[in-house]
Amino acid sequence: MRTYVVTGAASGIGATTAEMIASRGDRVIGVDLNESDVVADLSTPEGRKEAVRKTLEKAQGTAIDAVIAAAGISAPKALTVAVNYFGVTQFLEGLAPAMAKANAPRAVVVSSMASVQQNSPKLVDAMLDGDESTALAIGAQLEAAGPREGYLNYPSSKRALSRWVRRECIMPRWAGAGIPLNAVAPGTVITNMTRSMLATEEGRAMVDSNVPMPLNYHSEASVIAKLLLWLTSEENTHVTGQTIYCDGGAEVTLRGENIWS
């Protein structure tokens, strides 16, 4: 039996993933703002430290075999930066020493195909520099400029997260400890958060213009969960540093065939 830590476990992709893990007979420690094994706020440094401490307490000295960081928001606010980037990276870093004690440790984060959309390079750089105060200040400036500019907090947070995975995966903390570190980038996923928007023709048209999905259209959360579980399984010994777009072809449609030139 493996022990999984899943953030964002109370809803959406996180909840579906946690349920799938439990149904296989593995142990799940869920982390979320409410209704979870570990109740913590990943939007603040203090909350992240508390989340790590409580998670280790729940593990009761047993190895943490895998962490699936699915918690995230898409509000046009600086809060999105705090949760989506720092709430993921600092939480993972806090659990890395415990994971290194496992026989087959794995880590994966939920990015987004929005990571290839327009973003704020200054904001991305601040996140990758680990400068949360500057990142939040830039995010707040975007937020104050209105919803359109404020939305840049979301793709910027996901771009930085995917770049962090690529940068960090080969470092001693991860590769040196035998821990594959990857990201999954969903397209449009049918969850409670998206159902109301997708319920109208106008809403679907708006979503599909930004996230065109020629293969099998919108996905259920279980599709993403299955990929997250393979990446954190013992079978995955060599896939690392990748952002895998599970998006029905949206990223290819938007970026084209040749991304190497």
C-alpha positions, 0 to 999 in steps of 0.5 A, a space after each residue: 500500500 502506498 501513501 499519497 498526499 493530494 492537495 485540493 482534495 475536497 473538490 474537482 480534479 483533486 477530489 476525483 484523484 483522491 477517490 480513485 486512489 482510495 478505491 485501489 486500496 492505497 492511503 490518501 491524506 487530503 489537504 484543502 481549505 475545508 472538509 479534508 484530512 489536513 485543513 490548511 491555507 496554502 495561500 500564505 507561508 504560514 499556512 504552507 508550513 502548517 500544512 506540511 506539519 499536519 501532513 507529516 503528523 497524519 503520516 504517523 512516521 510512515 513514508 510519503 510515497 507520492 504527492 499530487 498537488 492539485 490545489 489551484 484557483 483561476 481568479 483574476 487576483 494576486 491570490 492566484 499567484 500565492 496559491 497556484 505557484 508558491 502554494 505548490 512549490 513550497 508545500 512540495 519542498 517541505 515534504 521532499 525530505 519525507 518523500 526521499 525516505 520512500 522506496 519509489 517516491 513520486 511528485 506531480 503538479 497540476 499545471 494548465 494548458 493556459 501555461 502557453 497563453 499570454 502571460 506577464 513575463 515580469 510576474 513569471 520571473 518574480 515567481 521563479 526567483 522565489 520573490 513572493 512579495 514582488 510577485 504579489 505586488 505585480 499580481 495586485 497591479 494586474 488585478 487593479 487594472 481590471 478582470 482582463 489584466 487580472 486574468 494574467 495572474 492565472 496563465 502566469 502562475 501556470 507558466 511559472 509552475 511548469 518552468 519550475 518543474 523543468 528547472 527543479 526536476 534534475 536537482 539533487 532534491 528530486 532526481 538525486 533522491 530518485 523522485 520523478 517530478 512532472 506536471 499535467 496540463 489539462 484543457 477544459 475539464 467538466 467540474 463543479 467550477 466549469 459546469 455553469 459556464 459550459 451549460 450555455 452555448 455562449 459560455 461554451 463558445 467562449 471557452 472553446 475559442 480559448 481552449 479548442 479541443 479537437 480530440 474527444 472535446 471536454 474531459 471528465 476529471 477522471 481522465 486527468 486523475 488517471 494520468 496523475 496516478 500513472 506519473 506517481 506510480 512505481 511504473 514511472 521510473 524515468 519520465 521527469 521534468 515534463 508538462 504533459 498536455 492532457 487537453 484534447 489537442 488544444 496546445 497543439 492547435 494553438 502552438 502548431 506542429 513545430 515548437 522547436 524552431 
